[in-house]
Amino acid sequence: MTQPIIELNDITKQYDDQFAVDHLSLSIFKGEVYGLLGPNGAGKTTAILTMLGLSEPTSGQVRVAGINSTRQPIEVKRKVGYLPDDLGFYHNMTGLENLLFTAEMNNIPKNTAKKRADDLLQKVYLNESADKKTGKYSRGMKQRLGLADVLMKNPEVIILDEPTLGIDPEGVRELLKMIRNLNELENITVLLSSHHLHQVQQICDRAGIFVQGTLLAEGDIPSLAEQLLVDDTFVTTVSADPIDADLMQKISLIDGVNKVDHDKSYLEVYCSRDVTPQISKTVIDSGSALLQISNKNFGLDEIYHRYFEGREQHESV
């Protein structure tokens, strides 16, 4: 695999006796959309600030685009576009004027800046509001302008901290679609921090679940399920006729089956691995008609909540 474009090696950030980030190691590769997922206060923003060189880690090393963020923060800022959760624009200036001001701060020639600003305003669907003062923009419009703003300097990486905060559902859908499109069209690496699990699932190639400064697990959805739902990675739904106690007993004895639930006309079989063929054979051999069998795919919401529900039950024992 190629060299990571963002690499955190055993990063800690400690305040007195509290760890905001606790021995975090993380690799994000060029061209991917990575979701840093966790509740408010998990340490996501602190981790991002260390990547940007805005906060020095207590220990460990951060490299972004091959640059040490702690030692060369200015160089990192030239490579990275950052959209914080609390946006700030000059309200007495138009959307276009704000983008051109950003270009001026980054020493982008005027002709290049105007062309790029017009192009980006088109891409984020703000071309008709380009000459409108940003003080009149809605929250969703400001987020889209923020996306255009971080792209003005043509960064290799964009980091978005809670980008959908305070936006209505339709605005969220549009913004996520724009992020994915920009990633695909321009091959920009995107790190998206959020506590909204379903939003992360919609556009991210991989996600890391971050809680109390610690990365619990990372990967695509099937990989996260395997890492966090150790006992019940697979749930197989079985519709058969008839369903009786004898059939349930036989299925429960299959190696890899942890639990069998009966819900009206079907069974839910909780397994540590995929044993669909064995379940099918058991149903047929028992003399029942197999009407339907399917594996349930877990979404991030369910993986996240079932993991913590299981952990709380374990800790209370």
N, C-alpha and C positions, 0 to 999 in steps of 0.2 A: 504493500500500500504506500501511497505517496507520503511525503513528510507532512505532519500536521501544520496547518496555518495558525492554529491557536493551540498552545501546549502549556498546561499547568502541571508542575511537578512538585507534589507534596506541599501544596500551599497551605499555610495557616495564617490567620489574622486574629490576634488575641487582644482583648481589652481587659486589663486586670486579670481575673481568673476565668473570664468567659471567652469561648472561642466563637467568633462570628463565622469563620471558615476553619474547618477542622481537617487538616491533612488531605486536601483536595488534589487529586490527580485527574486530569481531563485532557483529551485530545479531540480536536475538531478539524476536519479535513476540508480542503479547498472545494468549493462548489456545493457543499451540503447545507441544508437548513437544520440547525440543531436547536432543540427546545430545552431550556433549563427550567425545570418544572418544580414548583414547591410552594408551600403556603407563604403568606406575608411574614416576614421576620426570619425566613429560613437561611438568609445569608446570600441570596442571589445577587443583590445589588452590590454588596461588599466584594464578592468574587469578580463582578464585572469591573468595578473600580480598580482592582489590582491588575486586571488585563489591560486597562487603559493607562496604567501608570499614575492614576490619580490617588491611589492609596498604596503605601508600601507594605508588602506582606511581612509578618513577623518572621516567617521562615519560608523556604521554598523558592522556586524560580518560575517566572512567567515569560513566555516568548510568544510574540504575535508577529506573523509574517517574517519569522526568523530574527526578530529584534527583541532584546531584553527590555521588557516594559518598565522595570524598576530603574534601570540605568539610562535608558534612552526613551523617555516618555514622549518627547516631542516628535521623534521619528515614528513612533507608533501612531500618534495622532494623525500623521500624514497618510497613513495606510488605512485607518479605521474611521468609519462614520458611526457616531453614537447618538441614539435617540433616547433621552431619559424619559421617565414617566411624567415628569413635570416640565412641560414644554414652555419655552420662552421666545416670543417674537416681539418685534417692535410694532406695537398696535397702531401707531400712526403711519406706518408704512404699508404698502400693498404686498401681496404675496410675492409678486415678481421682484419688487424692491428688496424684500428680505433675502431672497435667493441671490440677488446680485451683490448684496452686502456681504453675504457669506463667501461668495466668489472673490470679492475684493480682499477679504481677510486671508484668503488662501492663495493670493497672488495669481489668480486666474485671469488671463487677458480678457478685456471687455467684450470683444467680438465672440470669443469662445464661450464666455460666461452667458451672454444673452441667448446664444443658440442652445446651449445646454439647458438653461432655465426654461426656455419655451418648450423644449422637448420633454423635460421632466414634468412640467405642469400639465402637459398633454397626457403623459403616462399615468398621472395620479388624478386625472379628471378634474383639474382645477384651472384649465385654460380659460374658461369663461369667467372665472373669478380672479384672474391674475392681477387685475387692476383694482381690486376691492381691498380696502384696508383690513388687515388681519384682526383688528379689534372687532370686526363684524363677522368673523369666521365662527362657525360652530366648532365644538370639540372635535368632531370627526374630520372636518376640513383642516383643522390645525394639525391633526395627526398625519393626514395625507401630505400636507405641506412640509411637515417634519421629515417625512420619508424622502420627499424631493430634496430637502435641505441637506440631509446626510449624504445624498448621492451626488451633490454638486461637485465635490472634489474627486469624483470617480474612485471611490475607495475599493480596496480588495476585500474588506470585511465590513459588514454593518452589524451593529449590536443594538437591539431594540429591547428596552426595559419596560415591560408591561405596556406594549403599544396599543392595546385595545381598551385600556382603562377608561371608563366613562363614555364609551361609544355605544349607540343603539345597535341592536342585532344586525340590521341591514348594513350599517356602517362597518361593523366588525367583519361581515362577510366580504365586503368590497376591499377592505384593507388587507385581509389575509390573502385574497386573490391577487392583489397587486404585489405583495411580498413574494409570493410563489412565482408569479410571472417574471418579476425582475430577476429573481434568482436563476430562472431557466434561460432568460434571454441574454443576460449579461454575465452569467456564471459567477455571481457574487456569493460569497460565503455569508450566511446569516446565522447569528446567534440570537434567539428570541427567548426572553425571560418572561415567564407568566405563571399565574396560579390557576388559570383556566385550562383544565386538562383537555377538554374536547377541542378547544381552539388549537392547542399544540398538536394534537393528533391529526388535524385536518391538513397541515402543511409541512410538518417536520419529518425529515428522513430518519432521524434518531432523536431520542430524548433522554435526559438524565433526571432522575428524581432526587431532589435535594431537600433535606430536612435537617434542621438544627446544625447547619454548617457542614453536613456530611452528605456525600453522594452515595445513596443507598444502592442504586442500580442504574445502568444505562444500556441503550440499544434500541432496536426497533420494537414494535408492539409484541410480537411473539417472544422475542428475547427477554423483554421486561416481565412478561407473564411467567416465563421459565425461572427467572431469577427471584421473583418476589412471591409467586404463588407455588411454592415448592411442593406442597401436598396435593393441590388441585389445579395443576397446570391446564388440564383438559376437562371440559364438561361435555358429555355426549348425551344428546336428547334422543330417546328411543320411544317410538310409537309402535305398539304391538297389540295383538288381540288373540287370546286374552292376556291380561296382566294379573298375575296372582302372586301369592307369597312365595311359592316354590320357584317361580322364575326370578323374582328379586333375590332370593337366597343364592341361586346358581350364579347370577351376575356378580353378586357381592364377593364370591369366592375367586373370581378371576384375578390373577396376579396384576397389580397396578391399580385396582379399583379400591378407593377409600371409603366411598359412601354411595348409597342408592336411595334416592327420594322418589316417592310416587305422588304425582300430581294429576289427578283425574285420569285422562286417557294416555298419559305418557310417563316415562321415567326420566329422571336426570341422574346421570351416572358421573360422579366426581372421581377423576383419575389422576395419577402422577405422570402418566404418559398416554400416548394414543393407543387404545386397545379396541378401536372400532371393529376390526375384523373378528376378534374374539367374542365381542358382545353380539355381533350379528349371528355368528355360528351358534352361540348359546341359546339365543332366542329361537332360531329355526330348529335346533336339536330338541328343544323342550316341547315342540309341537305347536307353538304360537306362530301366528302370521306376523312377519316383520313388515309393518306398514311404512315406516320412515325412520331413518337414522341420520343424525347430523352432529357435527362438532360445533360448539359455541365459540365464537371469537370474542375475546375480551377486549373492550375498549380501555383507554387509559383511566377513565373515571372508575370503572369497576376494578381494574387492577389495583389502583391507588387505595380505594376505600376498602376492598377486601383484604389487602395487605395490612392496613392499620387496624382493621376490625380484628383480624387474626392475632396481631401482635398484642393488642389490648387484652384479648381473652387469655393469651399465653401468660402475660405479665401478671394478671389477676389471680392466676392459679397458685 
